[in-house]
Amino acid sequence: MDGNRCSIDVNRKIVEFIDSGRSFAVALIIKAEGSTPRKAGVKAIIDKTGKIWGTLGGGQVEAEAQRRAVEVCKSKHPVVFDMNLYGADRADDVPICGGSMRLLIDPTPAKNRASYAQVAEAVLQRQRGVMLTIVRSAEHTEVQSQWFPQEDIPLDAAFPGPDNIRSCLARERPQLFAENSQNPKVFTEVMVEPVIPRPLLIIAGGGHIGQALALAGSLVGFDITVIDDRPEFTDPAIFPEGTATRDGDIPKLITAQPIAGDTYIVLVTRGHKLDAESLEACIHTPAAYIGMIGSRRKVALIRKNFIESGLATEEEFDRVHAPVGLDIGAVTVPEIAASITAQLIAVRRKSNPDLSTDQKGLQ
């Protein structure tokens, strides 16, 4: 697999490509039904040679998108095409996932630079909103993009209308809407793509486990913030690119973080006393996940103290994942980080089935 297929901020990368003057196309899955390798709303960048940044799921779907991207980079005309994934036999060239996909290949993203830049900035600022990709097909296909922050969706928004746009945002699920116009004869498709901030993973403790967890968490789609009271363990150089670091009093810094329902907190500080103080700072927050490292004895003692002192009820402490991570027999630092990451994924995906990928659709 191409090393560029790691998780990227694709909208920001699109802006960079536009500003560099490179010839490329944006590939967007505008519809996916049944079992498919990727879902609607997934974007990738394909240059005039067929090289890809991001992924559409690999296999025949991606190969066909790359082939068409090379063609449209020459013609400068966007195309929309469908892929049937109902192959009958594993020996066939047709994928056997059992679904269908509709993809847009657009070599004209430069005219929509402002929208891509607005979405990229919204992602950076953790703002919710929607991006509309409007595809009008007549003699030629034309593509237009629009960005609306959540609070600025117009009451008089054109097709598919404000109610449908808000519904997609509320459900956090992209949707394709279509209409035919006979005078003039135009087929219009509008892809409504909710833009939702990546979940935030706050790691209290920048030691070996914190460093390994930051790397693993960034690879599976979390924004990362690392907090420690030791400057050498908040050095950005020891963490993945884009990691935010905070140096100072750990419990106070936790309290100062923007903790919401998409926040995940892992406590892996240098000692049980600091872990307990850090837990006190976040146990009453609306975080989606709170995990604390430690032996079963340590966890039991901290639990007893919290309940007896009134710092938390039994129900409140029960939401703390402690000892942290799935029980996979982890011993080494990378294994412990993997067990924690697996638990983060389980909590995130199982709490919102709409975010889950149908594993049977992977090629």
C-alpha positions in Angstrom: 0.0 0.0 0.0 1.2 3.5 -0.9 2.6 5.2 2.2 0.4 8.2 1.4 -2.7 6.3 2.2 -2.5 7.1 5.9 -5.1 9.3 7.5 -4.8 12.8 6.0 -6.8 16.0 6.3 -8.0 15.6 2.8 -9.7 19.0 2.5 -6.5 20.9 3.6 -4.5 18.7 1.2 -6.8 19.7 -1.6 -6.2 23.4 -0.9 -2.4 22.7 -0.9 -2.7 21.0 -4.2 -4.8 23.8 -5.7 -2.3 26.4 -4.5 0.6 24.4 -5.9 -0.9 24.5 -9.4 -0.8 20.7 -9.7 -3.1 18.8 -12.1 -5.3 16.5 -10.0 -8.9 15.4 -9.4 -10.9 15.0 -6.2 -12.6 11.6 -6.0 -15.7 11.5 -3.8 -18.0 8.6 -2.9 -21.4 10.3 -3.2 -23.4 7.1 -2.6 -22.7 3.7 -1.1 -25.3 1.0 -0.6 -24.9 -2.4 0.9 -21.5 -3.8 1.8 -18.8 -1.5 0.4 -15.1 -1.0 1.1 -15.7 2.7 2.0 -18.8 4.7 2.8 -20.4 7.9 1.3 -18.5 11.1 2.0 -15.0 9.6 1.7 -12.6 11.7 -0.4 -9.3 11.0 -2.0 -6.9 13.0 -4.2 -5.7 11.5 -7.5 -3.1 13.3 -9.6 -2.7 13.2 -13.3 -0.4 10.2 -13.1 -2.9 8.2 -11.0 -1.1 8.5 -7.7 -3.5 8.7 -4.8 -3.6 10.4 -1.5 -6.2 8.9 0.9 -8.0 5.7 -0.1 -11.4 4.8 -1.6 -11.0 1.2 -0.2 -8.5 -0.3 -2.6 -9.3 -3.0 -5.1 -11.2 -2.5 -8.4 -13.1 0.5 -7.1 -9.9 2.5 -6.4 -8.3 1.3 -9.6 -11.2 2.4 -11.7 -11.2 5.8 -10.0 -7.5 6.2 -10.7 -8.0 5.3 -14.3 -10.8 7.8 -14.7 -8.9 10.5 -12.8 -6.1 10.3 -15.3 -8.6 10.8 -18.1 -10.4 13.7 -16.6 -7.2 15.5 -15.7 -6.8 15.7 -19.5 -10.3 16.5 -20.5 -11.1 18.8 -17.5 -14.6 17.5 -17.4 -15.9 15.9 -14.2 -17.5 12.4 -14.4 -19.8 10.4 -12.3 -19.8 6.6 -12.5 -21.3 3.6 -10.7 -19.6 0.4 -9.4 -21.5 -2.8 -8.9 -19.9 -5.0 -6.2 -22.0 -8.0 -6.8 -19.5 -10.3 -8.4 -20.6 -14.0 -8.4 -17.2 -15.7 -7.8 -14.0 -14.8 -6.1 -12.2 -15.6 -9.4 -14.1 -12.8 -11.2 -12.7 -9.3 -11.6 -16.0 -7.9 -10.3 -15.7 -7.3 -6.5 -17.9 -9.6 -4.4 -18.6 -7.2 -1.4 -22.3 -7.2 -2.2 -23.0 -3.5 -2.5 -22.9 -0.6 -5.0 -21.1 2.7 -5.1 -21.5 6.0 -7.0 -18.4 8.1 -7.3 -17.6 11.6 -8.6 -14.2 12.4 -10.1 -13.8 16.2 -10.3 -10.7 17.7 -12.0 -12.0 21.3 -11.3 -11.7 21.7 -7.5 -9.8 25.0 -7.9 -13.1 26.9 -8.6 -14.3 25.6 -5.2 -11.1 26.4 -3.3 -13.0 28.7 -0.8 -15.3 25.9 0.3 -12.5 23.4 0.8 -10.5 26.0 2.8 -13.6 26.7 5.0 -14.1 23.0 5.7 -10.4 22.5 6.5 -10.5 25.5 8.9 -13.7 24.2 10.5 -12.1 20.8 11.1 -9.1 22.5 12.7 -11.4 24.6 15.0 -13.6 21.6 15.8 -16.7 23.3 14.3 -19.7 21.4 13.0 -21.3 22.1 9.7 -22.2 20.7 6.3 -20.5 20.6 2.9 -22.7 20.4 -0.1 -21.3 19.0 -3.4 -23.7 19.9 -6.2 -23.3 18.0 -9.4 -25.3 19.2 -12.4 -25.3 17.0 -15.5 -26.5 18.3 -18.8 -24.3 18.5 -21.9 -21.3 18.5 -19.6 -21.1 17.8 -15.8 -20.4 20.8 -13.5 -19.5 20.6 -9.8 -20.1 23.3 -7.2 -19.3 23.1 -3.5 -20.8 25.1 -0.6 -19.9 25.2 3.1 -22.5 26.0 5.9 -21.6 26.2 9.6 -24.2 24.5 11.7 -25.6 27.8 13.0 -25.7 29.4 9.5 -27.7 26.9 7.4 -30.0 29.2 5.4 -33.7 29.0 5.9 -34.2 29.4 2.2 -31.4 26.9 1.2 -31.9 25.5 -2.3 -32.5 21.9 -3.1 -32.5 19.6 -1.1 -33.7 22.3 1.4 -32.8 23.3 4.9 -34.8 20.5 6.6 -32.9 17.7 4.7 -29.6 19.5 5.3 -30.2 19.8 9.0 -31.4 16.2 9.2 -28.1 14.9 7.7 -26.1 16.9 10.2 -28.2 15.8 13.1 -27.8 12.1 12.1 -24.1 12.7 11.3 -24.7 10.7 8.1 -24.1 11.9 4.5 -26.8 11.5 1.9 -27.2 12.0 -1.8 -30.3 13.8 -3.1 -31.3 13.9 -6.8 -33.8 15.8 -8.9 -34.6 16.1 -12.7 -35.4 19.4 -14.4 -36.9 19.2 -17.9 -36.7 22.9 -18.7 -33.8 23.1 -19.2 -33.0 19.3 -19.1 -30.6 19.0 -16.1 -30.0 16.2 -13.7 -28.9 17.6 -10.3 -27.4 15.5 -7.5 -26.5 17.1 -4.2 -24.3 15.3 -1.7 -24.8 16.6 1.8 -21.8 15.8 3.9 -21.9 16.5 7.6 -18.5 17.8 8.9 -18.0 16.5 12.4 -14.9 17.2 14.5 -12.6 14.2 15.0 -13.0 12.8 18.5 -10.5 14.3 21.0 -8.2 12.0 22.9 -6.7 13.6 26.0 -3.7 11.7 27.4 -2.7 12.6 30.9 0.9 11.5 31.1 3.4 11.8 28.3 5.7 8.9 29.3 6.3 5.7 27.3 2.7 4.6 27.3 1.4 8.1 26.6 3.7 8.4 23.6 2.8 5.0 22.2 -0.9 5.7 22.7 -0.7 9.1 21.0 0.8 7.4 17.9 -1.9 4.6 17.9 -4.7 7.1 18.6 -3.7 9.4 15.8 -3.6 6.5 13.3 -7.2 5.5 14.1 -8.7 9.0 13.8 -8.4 10.9 17.1 -7.1 14.4 17.6 -4.5 14.1 20.4 -3.8 16.4 23.4 -1.0 15.2 25.8 -0.8 16.8 29.3 2.2 16.4 31.6 3.9 18.4 34.4 7.3 17.4 33.0 8.5 19.6 30.1 10.5 16.8 28.6 7.3 14.7 28.2 5.4 17.5 26.4 8.0 18.0 23.7 6.1 18.0 20.4 9.1 16.2 18.7 8.3 13.0 20.5 4.7 12.8 19.4 2.9 12.5 16.1 2.6 15.6 13.9 -0.4 17.6 15.0 -0.4 16.5 18.6 -1.2 19.4 21.0 0.9 19.3 24.2 0.3 21.1 27.5 2.9 21.5 30.3 1.8 22.2 33.8 -0.4 21.1 36.7 -2.2 18.0 35.2 -5.6 18.1 37.1 -5.9 21.9 36.4 -5.0 21.4 32.8 -7.6 18.7 32.4 -10.3 20.9 33.9 -9.3 23.6 31.4 -9.8 21.3 28.4 -13.0 21.5 26.2 -14.4 18.2 27.4 -17.6 17.2 25.6 -19.4 14.1 24.4 -16.7 13.4 21.8 -13.8 13.5 24.3 -11.9 10.5 25.4 -9.6 10.7 28.4 -6.8 8.3 29.4 -4.9 8.7 32.6 -1.4 7.3 32.5 0.5 9.6 34.8 3.7 8.8 36.7 1.9 7.7 39.9 -1.3 6.6 41.6 -1.7 9.8 43.6 -1.6 11.9 40.4 -3.9 9.5 38.6 -6.4 9.8 41.4 -6.2 13.6 41.3 -6.6 13.6 37.5 -9.6 11.3 37.8 -11.2 13.7 40.3 -10.8 16.4 37.7 -12.7 14.6 35.0 -15.0 12.0 36.5 -18.0 14.3 36.4 -17.4 15.6 32.9 -19.5 14.5 29.9 -16.5 12.6 28.3 -17.5 9.6 26.2 -14.7 7.6 27.8 -12.5 7.8 30.9 -9.8 5.2 31.4 -7.2 4.9 34.2 -4.1 2.7 34.2 -3.3 0.6 37.3 -3.4 -2.8 38.9 -6.7 -4.1 40.2 -5.6 -3.4 43.7 -4.8 0.2 42.9 -8.2 0.6 41.2 -10.1 -0.9 44.0 -8.4 1.4 46.6 -9.1 4.5 44.5 -12.7 3.4 44.0 -13.2 2.9 47.7 -11.7 6.3 48.5 -13.9 8.1 45.9 -17.1 6.5 47.0 -16.5 6.8 50.8 -15.4 10.4 50.5 -18.3 11.3 48.3 -16.2 12.2 45.3 -18.2 9.9 43.2 -21.1 7.5 43.4 -20.7 3.8 42.5 -22.5 4.5 39.2 -20.2 7.3 38.4 -17.1 5.3 39.1 -18.5 2.4 37.1 -18.1 4.4 33.9 -14.3 4.6 34.5 -12.5 1.9 32.5 -10.0 0.7 35.0 -7.7 -1.1 34.7 -7.6 0.6 31.3 -7.7 -1.3 28.0 -9.1 -4.6 26.8 -7.8 -7.7 28.5 -5.6 -9.2 25.7 -2.7 -10.2 28.0 -0.7 -7.1 27.0 2.8 -6.8 28.6 4.9 -4.5 26.5 4.3 -0.8 26.1 3.2 -1.1 22.4 0.8 -4.0 23.5 -0.6 -1.9 26.3 -1.2 1.0 23.9 -2.8 -1.4 21.5 -5.2 -2.7 24.1 -6.2 0.9 25.1 -6.7 1.9 21.5 -8.9 -1.2 20.9 -11.0 -0.2 23.8 -11.3 3.4 22.5 -12.4 2.1 19.2 -15.0 -0.3 20.7 -16.5 2.5 22.8 -16.6 4.9 19.9 -18.0 2.6 17.3 -20.5 0.7 19.4 -22.0 3.8 20.9 -22.7 5.1 17.4 -23.4 2.3 14.9 -23.7 4.8 12.1 -20.0 5.3 12.3 -19.2 1.6 12.0 -17.8 0.0 8.9 -19.4 -3.2 7.6 -16.4 -5.4 7.8 -17.8 -7.8 5.3 -17.6 -5.0 2.8 -13.8 -4.8 3.0 -11.9 -6.2 0.0 
